[in-house]
Amino acid sequence: MLIFDVTDPDDPGYPVELRSVMLDGVVRNIAVHGDYAYVGAPPGRFSVVDVSNLSDPVLISMGNTPDILMAGYFLREILSLIAL
């Protein structure tokens, strides 16, 4: 997972890479809520990354979703629970 500085989203110019975090699989979905990025990588992998300091992101946990769920669906369910 790469983290970029896009100070002006309306005119991103050339985004500057701040940092990267090594994760399993190919990242397909990322949802950020507060200081955490929830990352989905099929088939069925997910990670939680603390992004409170964008220059030093920290991998908090990695795991598997149940076999019947894809990572993207799992992320939507997590965000639904957080929003409650």
N, C-alpha and C positions, 0 to 999 in steps of 0.2 A: 504494500500500500504506500503510495507516494502522497506527501502533503506539500501543497503549493501555496505560495503567497499570492493571492489575487486581491490586492487592496481595493481596486475599483472594478467590480464585476461588470459594469457597463462598458468598460474599456480595459480589458485585461492585459492588452499588450503582450508581452512575453512573461508568463508566470514564472516565478522563481521557485525552484524546488527547495523546501526547507529541510525536509527529512524524509526518510523512508522507514517502514517497519516490515520485516519479513513475516509473511503469513503463509499458511498452507493453501494450496489451490490458487485458482485464478479468481480475483475479486470480481464479483458481478453486481453486488448491491452494497451500498454504504448508507447508513442513516446516522445522523449525529443528533444527539440530544444532550444538552448541557455540556459537560466535560468528557463525554464518552462517544466513541464511534462504534457502531454495531455493524460488523462486516460479514457479508454472506459470500461464500465461495462454494458453488455446487461441486460435487453432489453432497449436499447436506452438511457442510462445514460452516462454522461461524466463529467469530472472534470478537472480543471486546477490547478496545484500545482507549486508554486514558489520553485525551488530547488537550488537557488543560494547559499544557505547555507545548505549543506547536513545534518548538525547536527541539523538544525531547519527549516525543510520544512514548508511552509505555504499554506494552501488551499485557493486559490484565488476565485474560483467560482465552482458551480455545476449546472448542468442543464439537460434538456432532448433534445435528437435529435428528429426530426420529426418521427412520427410513422412508416413511410415507411423505415427509415434508421436504420441500426444496428450501434452500437457504433464504431466498427472497421472501417466500411466504412466512417463514419463521421470523424474519425481521419485521414484517408488518404486524405480526402478533405481539412481538415484544413492544413495539412502539404503541400499539393499542393499549397495552397494560400500563405503560409509563404515563400515558395521557390521562388515565383515570384519576 
